[in-house]
Structures are given as C-alpha cells and as structure tokens.
Amino acid sequence: MKKWRAVARVGACILILVAGLPNGFAQVTRPLVTDETIIAAAKARNDGRLVEAEKILRDAIVETEQKDPNSPRLAAYVRQLSRLDEMKGDTSDETALIKRVLEIDRAAFGPTDLEVAEDLDEIAMLSLLHGGNHEEAEQLFKQGLAIAQLHTEQVRTGRDVDFVAAIFGQVAGFYIGEHRWTEAEPMLLEMKKLCDRMKPHPGVVLSCDGYPNLLEQLYRGEGRVAEAERQPPLDMGTPAELADLNRAARQYEKDGLYAEAEVTYRRSIAWVEAHPILSTGIGLGTGMLVYQYNLLGGVIEKQGRNDQAEAIYKGAIEMQETQDPRDSSIVANFDFNPLLNLYRSQGRMSDLEPIVKNALAIQEERRGKESPSVAETLVVLADIYQEEGKTTEAKYGTARPLYERALDIEQMNVGFEHPRLLPILESYCSLLRKMHQDSKAAEVQARIDRIR
C-alpha cells in the first residue's frame, strides 16, 4: 500500500502523519497487476497473522530472486516485507530493504519514474527516523521532488495526481519540521494546485486530504493562529455531509446540549442508512452504523435514560452478529465498551458474559479459532471474570485459561516478542498476583519488561 508521511520535527521529536493511498498504485504508463502473493500476504497481515504474512513474502522473494532478480514483482514483495517489519517493530533491515527496492525500480522503470521518487522519499524518512540525519534526508527528498516536478503536467488519473501531490507534501512536512516556513509554503502551494484537480472521493482517504493539516502546522509555526484554526480537521475519508453532522453533534455534546446532540446523531444514522453505497462505489458497511448508534447511545445515557441506552448498545452488537457474512470485517472486532461501561456503573458485569460468549462463538465460526479477533474477545471475557473475582474469587480460575489461550493464539500470529502481546500479558500478570501465583507473575513481568 502506498502511503505518505509528512515529517515534522519539534526538538528531537518526529511527527509522522499517515494517509493511505489506493492499493496497487502505479504510473499511468504501466498497467495495474493483481498479484496473488500480495493479496494473500495482505489478508494475513490485516487479519493479524503477521508470522504467516512474513512467510508468504519471504518464500515469494526467494522464488522471484531465482527467476528474475530485477522483477518489479520482487520490488513489490520486498516493499511489503519492509512494511511488515515496521508493523512487527523490527526496523533493523527496513532501510536496506527499501534501498533494494530502489535498485530494482531504477533498473525496471528508469531513474525518473514515480516509483523511484517514492523509494527516495521513504529512504529519506527512514534516515530521519532511525539516524536523525537531516542533511541526508533533505538531499533524498530533493531528488524525489525533482522527479515529481517532471510529472506535474503529465499525470491524469486521480491516484497519480494524488501521488505526485504527496511528494510535495512530504517535502513541505520536512521543512515544517525544520521550522523553515518560507521553504515549506511554496511546496504547499504546488501541492494545492495538484489537489485542486482531484474529484470528490467520499469514503477514501488520500494524500490531498492531509493538505489542510500541513497548512495548519505552517500557520501555527508562523504565529498565524486564526488562519490555522480555520483549517478543517482530517476526517479520515468520512463523507462531507456525515462529517458535518457528527461535528455538530459532538459540539452539542461538548456544550451539554444532549437533546440537540441526540437529534443530530439520529440524522447521522438516517444519512448512513440512506447512503449504503457512496459515489466512489465504497459501502459504508455495518461498522459505520455501529459507530453511529454507539454515539447516540452515549448522549442518551448522559440524559439518564439508561434503559434506552442499553437497548441501543445491545442493538449495535446484534447488528454485527447478524450482518451480511460478506461484510466480515466487522465481526473481527466487536465493540463491547459502551455496554461494558454501562453495566460496570450499574454493578451488572455478569450480564455481559452471555453477550460476549455469543459474539465469541460467531467469531470462531466466521474468522477461525486462531484469529487475533478471537484472542481479543477472549481477553474481554477474561477481564470480566477478573473484575468479578473481586467479590467471587472462583472467577479468577475461570479467567486464567482464557488469557492463556489468547496468548497462545497471538504468539502463533506475531511471535513471542511482539508488543501486541503486552495488553494480554499485563492483564494475565495482574490476575496471577491476585491468585497469589507470585513466582509465575514475576516470570510474566520479566517478559513484559523484556518486550518493552
């Protein structure tokens, strides 16, 4: 997946703003190719099966290197492996992998191809992140910028326009981080010229959507606070009409005008139900409705209408349970928190047990018993039992095997030293201490410290 990062440094800090670009971006001079290896690795990665995704990519790299060491497919596999290493927290080979991608892309497409510009920009960002070498990063950014400038009048498709705009945005972000405002501004003006050529794309987040964020940083850096505050927030691809409704509802809620917020959230729900498919062809899906209903439940709860809020929260969970199986992304991660918090405030945690168990059974059927989403729900159930153990100690014994099963699943998916294990290990360690299993708790704590 292509992505852009606007890098801004404040003191020793580096801020990275990430916005996704369409999968499989390529220049207009080359056709898009569907690659089964990339698809399989992406599916495993998105499901949280990082070890499996790495094996798919490494096997493909070895096979492709033997057949054609300068194949663009090899570059794609190596790039995806770099992304995966980043997700796993292993950055030791990240720069070397992208430099290999750069070599392949130069050989395959020539030195002025946009793929080469992307490679140069990514190496520049890695130079900043891992070495703090600002001079080297600036030279690399300038090389990528020079390539982008060759293409500003030639690009035609939306994704190509957005990609070239992203390169100007990256350079602007670098200058903003260096507090070099006068050098950043012309980069943003060029970015805006390109972004003005983009058509509306509701439901899709592109690099051009990050332009107001960069402009806000620039204005704040120059002390132009009023202009900075007029910049719209990054809405992560939410359609404009829906974003405006939610923004108004949040303001009502912030001001304590809960009845007005309720009316506006109901209008948001009606909008989503009336627009199942956006003009871009993207479906908002069950997830957006669940999100909106939970927001509505929140303002109803704040008005003291707890029974109605409970019904809405339960309805949102049931909506995920009964969704179209083709919309399987939602059952990956149920949102129990609104209902859990309500039951906790009422001392009714046990009422949540059958709801979570039912969701778990659905996940095991649809996602598989070794899915990371199953592990996450196991932890929710175990946390409920651990909380109930404060009054009924036998519940601690019920929670322990659930944490251990969740750990087994995640260790298989990401390995034994991944930070994703930390929330499970921390809850498990807390449980062991409450069960007076001090030796085992110390062992788990040592593992937590080692991963951190």
C-alpha positions as CSV (number, residue, x, y, z in Angstrom):
1,M,0.0,0.0,0.0
2,K,1.3,3.4,-0.9
3,K,1.4,6.0,1.8
4,W,2.7,9.4,2.6
5,R,4.2,10.7,5.8
6,A,4.6,14.4,6.5
7,V,7.6,14.6,8.8
8,A,7.8,17.5,11.3
9,R,10.5,17.7,14.0
10,V,10.0,19.7,17.2
11,G,13.2,19.4,19.2
12,A,14.1,15.8,19.0
13,C,10.6,14.6,18.1
14,I,9.4,13.5,14.7
15,L,5.7,13.7,13.9
16,I,4.5,11.3,11.2
17,L,1.1,11.9,9.5
18,V,0.0,8.9,7.6
19,A,-2.8,8.8,5.0
20,G,-3.5,5.8,2.9
21,L,-3.4,5.8,-0.9
22,P,-5.1,3.2,-3.1
23,N,-3.7,-0.3,-3.2
24,G,-1.5,-1.1,-6.2
25,F,-0.7,2.4,-7.3
26,A,1.4,2.6,-10.4
27,Q,2.2,5.2,-13.0
28,V,-0.2,5.6,-15.9
29,T,2.4,4.2,-18.3
30,R,2.2,0.8,-16.6
31,P,-0.9,-1.4,-16.1
32,L,-2.0,-2.4,-12.7
33,V,-1.4,-6.0,-11.9
34,T,-3.3,-8.1,-9.5
35,D,-0.7,-10.2,-7.6
36,E,-2.0,-13.2,-5.6
37,T,1.0,-13.2,-3.3
38,I,0.4,-9.6,-2.3
39,I,-3.2,-10.3,-1.8
40,A,-2.5,-13.4,0.4
41,A,0.1,-11.6,2.4
42,A,-2.1,-8.5,2.9
43,K,-5.0,-10.7,4.0
44,A,-2.8,-12.5,6.6
45,R,-1.4,-9.1,7.7
46,N,-4.8,-7.5,8.0
47,D,-6.1,-10.4,10.0
48,G,-3.1,-10.0,12.4
49,R,-1.4,-13.2,11.2
50,L,2.0,-11.5,10.9
51,V,4.1,-14.6,11.0
52,E,2.2,-16.2,8.2
53,A,2.3,-13.0,6.1
54,E,6.1,-12.9,6.5
55,K,6.5,-16.5,5.4
56,I,4.4,-15.8,2.3
57,L,6.5,-12.8,1.3
58,R,9.9,-14.4,2.1
59,D,9.0,-17.5,0.1
60,A,7.9,-15.3,-2.8
61,I,11.1,-13.2,-2.6
62,V,13.4,-16.3,-2.7
63,E,11.5,-17.8,-5.7
64,T,11.4,-14.5,-7.6
65,E,15.1,-13.7,-7.0
66,Q,16.0,-17.0,-8.6
67,K,13.9,-16.3,-11.7
68,D,14.4,-12.6,-12.2
69,P,16.3,-10.5,-9.6
70,N,15.2,-7.2,-11.2
71,S,11.5,-8.0,-11.5
72,P,9.1,-5.3,-10.4
73,R,7.2,-8.0,-8.6
74,L,10.3,-8.6,-6.5
75,A,10.3,-4.9,-5.6
76,A,6.7,-5.2,-4.5
77,Y,7.4,-8.2,-2.3
78,V,10.4,-6.6,-0.7
79,R,8.4,-3.3,-0.1
80,Q,5.6,-5.3,1.6
81,L,8.2,-7.1,3.8
82,S,9.5,-3.8,4.9
83,R,6.0,-2.6,5.8
84,L,5.5,-5.9,7.7
85,D,8.8,-5.5,9.6
86,E,7.6,-2.0,10.6
87,M,4.4,-3.5,12.0
88,K,6.3,-6.1,13.9
89,G,8.6,-3.4,15.4
90,D,11.7,-4.9,13.7
91,T,13.3,-1.9,11.9
92,S,16.8,-3.3,11.7
93,D,16.6,-4.2,8.0
94,E,14.0,-1.6,6.9
95,T,16.3,0.8,5.2
96,A,18.3,-2.0,3.5
97,L,15.0,-3.4,2.1
98,I,13.8,-0.1,0.7
99,K,17.3,0.5,-0.9
100,R,16.9,-2.9,-2.6
101,V,13.5,-1.8,-3.9
102,L,15.1,1.4,-5.2
103,E,17.7,-0.6,-7.1
104,I,15.0,-2.8,-8.7
105,D,12.7,0.1,-9.6
106,R,15.5,2.1,-11.2
107,A,16.5,-0.9,-13.3
108,A,13.0,-1.8,-14.3
109,F,11.4,1.7,-14.9
110,G,14.3,4.1,-15.3
111,P,15.7,6.8,-13.0
112,T,12.8,9.3,-13.4
113,D,9.9,7.0,-12.6
114,L,7.5,7.9,-9.8
115,E,8.2,4.6,-8.1
116,V,11.8,5.8,-7.8
117,A,10.6,9.1,-6.3
118,E,8.6,7.1,-3.7
119,D,11.6,5.0,-2.8
120,L,13.8,8.0,-2.4
121,D,11.2,9.7,-0.1
122,E,10.8,6.5,2.0
123,I,14.6,6.2,2.5
124,A,14.7,9.9,3.5
125,M,12.1,9.3,6.1
126,L,13.9,6.2,7.4
127,S,17.1,8.2,7.6
128,L,15.2,10.7,9.8
129,L,13.5,8.1,12.0
130,H,16.5,5.8,12.6
131,G,19.5,8.0,12.3
132,G,18.3,11.6,12.6
133,N,20.4,12.5,9.5
134,H,18.6,15.6,8.3
135,E,21.1,16.6,5.7
136,E,21.0,13.2,4.0
137,A,17.2,13.2,4.3
138,E,16.9,16.6,2.6
139,Q,19.1,15.5,-0.3
140,L,16.9,12.4,-0.8
141,F,13.7,14.4,-0.6
142,K,15.0,16.9,-3.2
143,Q,15.9,14.0,-5.5
144,G,12.3,12.7,-5.2
145,L,10.9,16.2,-5.7
146,A,12.9,16.7,-8.9
147,I,11.3,13.5,-10.3
148,A,7.8,14.6,-9.2
149,Q,8.3,18.0,-10.9
150,L,8.9,16.2,-14.2
151,H,5.4,14.7,-13.9
152,T,3.2,17.5,-12.6
153,E,1.7,18.3,-16.1
154,Q,1.6,14.7,-17.3
155,V,-0.3,12.8,-14.6
156,R,-4.0,12.4,-15.4
157,T,-5.7,9.8,-13.2
158,G,-6.7,10.7,-9.7
159,R,-4.3,8.4,-8.0
160,D,-1.4,9.7,-10.0
161,V,-2.3,13.3,-9.2
162,D,-2.6,12.5,-5.6
163,F,0.7,10.6,-5.5
164,V,2.7,13.5,-7.0
165,A,0.9,15.9,-4.6
166,A,2.0,13.6,-1.8
167,I,5.7,14.1,-2.7
168,F,5.3,17.9,-2.5
169,G,3.5,17.3,0.9
170,Q,6.4,15.2,2.2
171,V,8.9,17.9,1.4
172,A,6.7,20.6,2.9
173,G,6.4,18.4,6.0
174,F,10.2,18.1,6.3
175,Y,10.6,21.9,6.0
176,I,7.9,22.5,8.6
177,G,9.7,20.1,10.9
178,E,12.8,22.2,10.4
179,H,10.9,25.5,11.0
180,R,11.8,26.6,7.5
181,W,8.5,28.2,6.8
182,T,9.4,30.1,3.7
183,E,10.6,27.0,2.0
184,A,7.6,24.9,3.1
185,E,5.0,27.4,1.8
186,P,5.8,27.0,-2.0
187,M,5.7,23.3,-1.6
188,L,2.2,23.5,-0.2
189,L,1.1,25.8,-3.0
190,E,2.3,23.3,-5.5
191,M,0.5,20.5,-3.6
192,K,-2.7,22.6,-3.6
193,K,-2.6,23.1,-7.4
194,L,-2.4,19.4,-7.9
195,C,-5.1,18.6,-5.2
196,D,-7.5,21.1,-6.8
197,R,-7.6,18.7,-9.8
198,M,-8.9,15.9,-7.6
199,K,-12.6,14.9,-7.9
200,P,-14.6,14.3,-4.7
201,H,-13.8,10.9,-3.2
202,P,-16.1,10.2,-0.2
203,G,-15.1,7.2,1.9
204,V,-11.5,7.3,0.6
205,V,-8.6,9.0,2.4
206,L,-6.0,10.4,0.0
207,S,-2.8,12.4,0.5
208,C,-4.6,15.6,-0.6
209,D,-6.9,15.3,2.4
210,G,-3.9,16.0,4.6
211,Y,-3.2,19.3,2.9
212,P,-5.2,21.4,5.5
213,N,-3.3,19.6,8.3
214,L,0.1,20.7,6.8
215,L,-1.2,24.2,6.2
216,E,-2.4,24.4,9.8
217,Q,1.1,23.4,11.0
218,L,2.7,26.0,8.8
219,Y,0.3,28.8,10.0
220,R,0.8,27.9,13.7
221,G,4.6,27.8,13.2
222,E,4.4,31.3,11.7
223,G,2.2,32.5,14.5
224,R,-0.9,32.9,12.3
225,V,-3.2,31.2,14.8
226,A,-6.5,32.5,13.5
227,E,-5.7,31.1,10.0
228,A,-4.5,27.8,11.5
229,E,-7.8,27.3,13.4
230,R,-9.9,27.8,10.2
231,Q,-8.4,24.7,8.6
232,P,-10.8,21.8,8.6
233,P,-9.7,18.6,10.6
234,L,-8.6,15.5,8.8
235,D,-11.9,13.5,8.6
236,M,-10.3,10.1,7.5
237,G,-12.5,9.8,4.5
238,T,-15.9,10.4,6.1
239,P,-18.3,11.9,3.5
240,A,-18.6,15.6,4.0
241,E,-22.3,15.6,4.9
242,L,-21.8,12.9,7.5
243,A,-18.7,14.6,8.9
244,D,-20.6,17.9,9.3
245,L,-23.4,16.2,11.1
246,N,-21.1,14.4,13.5
247,R,-19.1,17.5,14.1
248,A,-22.2,19.5,15.0
249,A,-23.4,16.6,17.3
250,R,-20.0,16.5,19.1
251,Q,-20.2,20.2,19.7
252,Y,-23.7,20.0,21.1
253,E,-22.5,17.1,23.4
254,K,-19.4,19.1,24.5
255,D,-21.7,22.1,25.4
256,G,-24.0,19.8,27.4
257,L,-26.9,20.2,24.9
258,Y,-27.6,16.4,24.9
259,A,-31.1,16.6,23.4
260,E,-29.8,18.6,20.4
261,A,-26.9,16.1,20.1
262,E,-29.3,13.2,20.1
263,V,-31.4,14.7,17.3
264,T,-28.2,15.3,15.2
265,Y,-26.8,11.8,15.8
266,R,-30.2,10.4,14.7
267,R,-29.8,12.5,11.5
268,S,-26.4,11.0,11.0
269,I,-27.8,7.5,11.3
270,A,-30.5,8.3,8.8
271,W,-27.9,9.6,6.4
272,V,-25.8,6.4,6.6
273,E,-28.9,4.3,6.1
274,A,-29.8,6.3,3.1
275,H,-26.3,6.1,1.5
276,P,-25.2,2.4,1.8
277,I,-23.1,2.9,-1.3
278,L,-21.2,6.1,-1.9
279,S,-20.5,7.8,-5.2
280,T,-17.0,6.2,-5.2
281,G,-18.6,2.7,-5.0
282,I,-17.5,2.2,-1.4
283,G,-20.0,0.8,1.0
284,L,-20.0,2.3,4.5
285,G,-21.0,-1.1,5.9
286,T,-22.2,-2.2,9.2
287,G,-19.2,-0.7,11.0
288,M,-20.3,2.9,10.4
289,L,-23.8,2.2,11.6
290,V,-22.5,0.5,14.8
291,Y,-20.3,3.6,15.4
292,Q,-23.1,6.0,15.0
293,Y,-25.5,4.0,17.2
294,N,-23.0,3.9,20.0
295,L,-22.6,7.7,19.7
296,L,-26.3,8.0,20.0
297,G,-26.4,5.7,23.0
298,G,-23.8,7.8,24.7
299,V,-25.8,11.0,24.6
300,I,-29.0,9.1,25.7
301,E,-27.1,7.7,28.6
302,K,-26.0,11.2,29.6
303,Q,-29.6,12.2,29.8
304,G,-30.2,9.4,32.4
305,R,-32.2,7.2,30.0
306,N,-30.1,4.1,30.8
307,D,-32.7,1.5,29.6
308,Q,-32.8,3.1,26.2
309,A,-29.1,3.4,26.0
310,E,-28.7,-0.2,26.9
311,A,-31.1,-1.3,24.2
312,I,-29.1,0.8,21.6
313,Y,-25.8,-0.7,22.7
314,K,-27.1,-4.2,22.6
315,G,-28.7,-3.5,19.2
316,A,-25.3,-2.3,17.9
317,I,-23.7,-5.6,19.0
318,E,-26.6,-7.6,17.4
319,M,-26.2,-5.7,14.2
320,Q,-22.6,-7.0,14.0
321,E,-23.8,-10.5,14.8
322,T,-26.5,-10.6,12.1
323,Q,-24.6,-8.7,9.4
324,D,-24.1,-10.0,5.8
325,P,-21.3,-12.6,6.0
326,R,-19.6,-10.8,3.1
327,D,-19.1,-7.8,5.5
328,S,-16.8,-9.9,7.6
329,S,-14.5,-7.1,8.7
330,I,-17.0,-6.1,11.5
331,V,-17.0,-9.4,13.4
332,A,-13.2,-9.1,13.5
333,N,-13.5,-6.7,16.5
334,F,-16.8,-6.3,18.4
335,D,-17.1,-3.0,20.3
336,F,-18.3,-4.1,23.8
337,N,-17.0,-1.0,25.6
338,P,-20.2,1.2,25.6
339,L,-22.3,-1.6,27.1
340,L,-19.5,-2.8,29.4
341,N,-19.1,0.7,30.9
342,L,-22.8,1.0,31.4
343,Y,-23.0,-2.4,33.2
344,R,-20.0,-1.6,35.3
345,S,-21.6,1.6,36.5
346,Q,-24.7,-0.5,37.5
347,G,-22.8,-3.4,39.0
348,R,-24.1,-5.8,36.3
349,M,-20.9,-7.2,34.8
350,S,-22.2,-10.7,34.8
351,D,-25.0,-9.6,32.4
352,L,-22.3,-9.0,29.8
353,E,-20.9,-12.6,29.9
354,P,-23.5,-14.3,27.7
355,I,-23.3,-11.4,25.2
356,V,-19.5,-11.8,24.9
357,K,-19.7,-15.6,24.7
358,N,-22.2,-15.4,21.9
359,A,-20.0,-13.0,19.9
360,L,-17.0,-15.2,20.6
361,A,-18.8,-18.2,19.1
362,I,-19.7,-16.2,16.0
363,Q,-16.1,-15.0,15.6
364,E,-14.8,-18.6,15.9
365,E,-17.1,-19.7,13.2
366,R,-16.5,-16.9,10.8
367,R,-12.9,-15.9,11.5
368,G,-11.4,-19.2,12.8
369,K,-10.5,-20.3,16.3
370,E,-6.9,-18.9,15.8
371,S,-7.9,-15.5,14.7
372,P,-6.5,-12.4,16.5
373,S,-10.1,-11.2,16.8
374,V,-10.9,-14.3,18.8
375,A,-7.9,-13.6,21.1
376,E,-9.2,-10.1,21.7
377,T,-12.7,-11.3,22.7
378,L,-11.2,-13.9,24.9
379,V,-9.3,-11.1,26.8
380,V,-12.6,-9.1,27.1
381,L,-14.3,-12.2,28.7
382,A,-11.3,-12.9,30.9
383,D,-11.2,-9.3,32.0
384,I,-14.9,-9.5,33.0
385,Y,-14.1,-12.6,35.1
386,Q,-11.1,-11.0,36.7
387,E,-13.2,-8.0,37.7
388,E,-15.9,-10.2,39.1
389,G,-13.2,-12.1,41.1
390,K,-13.1,-9.1,43.5
391,T,-16.3,-10.5,45.0
392,T,-16.2,-14.1,43.9
393,E,-12.6,-15.4,43.9
394,A,-13.5,-18.6,41.9
395,K,-13.9,-16.3,38.9
396,Y,-10.1,-15.9,38.8
397,G,-9.7,-19.5,38.0
398,T,-12.2,-19.1,35.1
399,A,-10.3,-16.2,33.7
400,R,-6.8,-17.8,33.7
401,P,-7.2,-20.3,30.8
402,L,-8.8,-17.6,28.7
403,Y,-5.8,-15.4,29.0
404,E,-3.5,-18.4,28.3
405,R,-5.5,-19.3,25.2
406,A,-5.4,-15.7,23.9
407,L,-1.6,-15.7,24.4
408,D,-1.2,-19.0,22.5
409,I,-3.2,-17.5,19.6
410,E,-1.3,-14.2,19.4
411,Q,2.1,-15.9,19.8
412,M,1.3,-18.1,16.8
413,N,0.3,-15.0,14.8
414,V,3.0,-12.5,15.7
415,G,5.8,-14.4,17.5
416,F,6.9,-14.3,21.2
417,E,8.3,-10.8,21.5
418,H,5.8,-8.6,19.7
419,P,4.3,-5.5,21.5
420,R,0.8,-6.7,20.6
421,L,1.2,-9.3,23.4
422,L,1.6,-6.6,26.1
423,P,-2.0,-6.0,26.9
424,I,-2.7,-9.7,27.3
425,L,0.5,-10.2,29.4
426,E,-0.3,-7.3,31.6
427,S,-3.9,-8.5,32.4
428,Y,-2.6,-12.0,32.9
429,C,0.1,-10.8,35.3
430,S,-2.4,-8.8,37.3
431,L,-4.6,-11.9,37.6
432,L,-1.7,-14.1,38.7
433,R,-0.8,-11.6,41.5
434,K,-4.5,-11.7,42.7
435,M,-4.3,-15.5,42.7
436,H,-1.1,-15.3,44.7
437,Q,0.9,-17.0,42.0
438,D,3.9,-14.8,42.7
439,S,6.6,-16.8,41.0
440,K,4.6,-17.1,37.8
441,A,3.7,-13.4,38.0
442,A,7.3,-12.4,38.3
443,E,8.1,-14.6,35.2
444,V,5.4,-12.9,33.2
445,Q,6.5,-9.4,34.4
446,A,10.1,-10.1,33.3
447,R,8.7,-11.0,29.9
448,I,6.7,-7.7,29.8
449,D,9.8,-5.7,30.7
450,R,11.9,-7.5,28.0
451,I,9.3,-6.8,25.3
452,R,9.0,-3.1,26.3
